[in-house]
Amino acid sequence: MTLAHYLIIGAALFLIGLFGALTRRNVIGILMSIELMFNAANINLAAFNRFLHPEGVAGQAVALFIITIAAAEVVVGLALVLAIVRNTDTLYVEEFNLLKG
């Protein structure tokens, strides 16, 4: 496989995640789509690292950092979702009006 193959897979995953994040009404689905976009970026970073600098680990280190940030984002996001669901009894984004005055 060449670098182009990895980039096409990464771009397809990113577009699927972007489509999911923009069209989902469920908060859990939106968080899953964002995770898919993070994973697409990780594939691209690992591919660039392997093909452009095979002796270095900079791309893999950044991918590990992104995985850590994604895990923290999931924890904070799910905590916010649980807090909102307890108050509104819904998971649909259109029905969240807690931040309105």
matplotlib code that plots the C-alpha trace (Angstrom):
import matplotlib.pyplot as plt

x = [0.0, 1.2, 0.8, -2.1, -4.1, -3.8, -4.7, -7.8, -8.9, -8.3, -10.1, -13.1, -13.3, -13.0, -15.8, -18.0, -17.4, -18.1, -21.3, -22.3, -21.5, -23.5, -26.6, -27.0, -29.6, -28.5, -25.6, -24.1, -24.0, -22.3, -19.6, -19.0, -18.7, -16.1, -14.1, -14.2, -12.7, -10.0, -9.2, -9.0, -6.4, -4.5, -4.3, -2.9, -0.3, 0.9, 1.0, 3.0, 5.3, 5.9, 6.4, 8.2, 10.2, 10.4, 13.2, 11.3, 8.4, 7.0, 3.8, 3.2, 3.7, 1.3, -1.2, -0.9, -1.5, -4.6, -5.9, -5.3, -7.2, -10.0, -10.4, -10.6, -13.1, -15.3, -15.2, -16.1, -18.7, -20.4, -20.5, -22.2, -24.6, -25.5, -26.1, -28.3, -30.2, -31.0, -32.5, -34.3, -34.9, -33.9, -30.8, -31.9, -29.8, -32.8, -34.5, -31.5, -32.3, -30.4, -28.1, -30.8, -31.6]
y = [0.0, 3.5, 6.8, 7.7, 4.6, 5.6, 9.2, 8.2, 6.0, 8.8, 11.3, 8.9, 8.4, 12.1, 12.8, 10.1, 11.6, 15.1, 14.0, 12.2, 15.2, 17.6, 15.4, 13.6, 14.8, 12.5, 13.7, 10.3, 10.0, 13.4, 12.4, 9.1, 11.1, 13.4, 10.3, 9.0, 12.3, 12.1, 8.5, 9.6, 12.2, 9.5, 7.3, 10.2, 11.1, 7.5, 7.2, 10.4, 9.3, 5.9, 7.1, 10.5, 9.9, 6.1, 6.5, 9.1, 8.7, 12.3, 11.3, 8.4, 10.7, 13.2, 10.4, 9.2, 12.8, 13.0, 9.7, 11.1, 14.3, 12.3, 10.2, 13.4, 14.8, 11.7, 11.9, 15.6, 15.2, 12.2, 14.0, 17.0, 14.7, 12.9, 16.2, 17.5, 14.3, 14.3, 17.7, 17.4, 13.6, 13.8, 13.1, 15.2, 18.4, 20.4, 20.1, 21.4, 24.9, 25.0, 27.8, 30.1, 33.0]
z = [0.0, -0.8, 1.1, -1.2, -0.1, 3.6, 2.8, 0.9, 3.8, 6.2, 4.1, 3.7, 7.5, 8.1, 5.7, 7.2, 10.7, 9.5, 7.8, 11.0, 13.2, 11.0, 10.5, 13.8, 16.2, 19.1, 21.2, 21.5, 17.7, 17.4, 20.0, 18.1, 14.8, 16.4, 17.5, 14.0, 12.7, 15.4, 14.2, 10.6, 11.6, 13.5, 10.4, 8.4, 11.0, 11.3, 7.5, 7.0, 9.8, 8.1, 4.6, 5.1, 8.3, 9.0, 11.5, 13.6, 16.0, 15.8, 14.0, 16.3, 19.4, 18.1, 17.3, 20.9, 22.1, 20.0, 21.5, 25.0, 24.1, 22.5, 25.7, 27.8, 25.4, 25.7, 29.5, 29.6, 26.8, 28.5, 31.8, 30.2, 28.4, 31.7, 33.4, 30.6, 30.3, 34.0, 33.7, 30.3, 29.9, 26.2, 24.1, 21.1, 20.4, 19.2, 22.6, 24.7, 25.7, 29.1, 27.9, 26.7, 29.1]

ax = plt.figure().add_subplot(projection="3d")
ax.plot(x, y, z, "-o")
ax.set_aspect("equal")
plt.show()
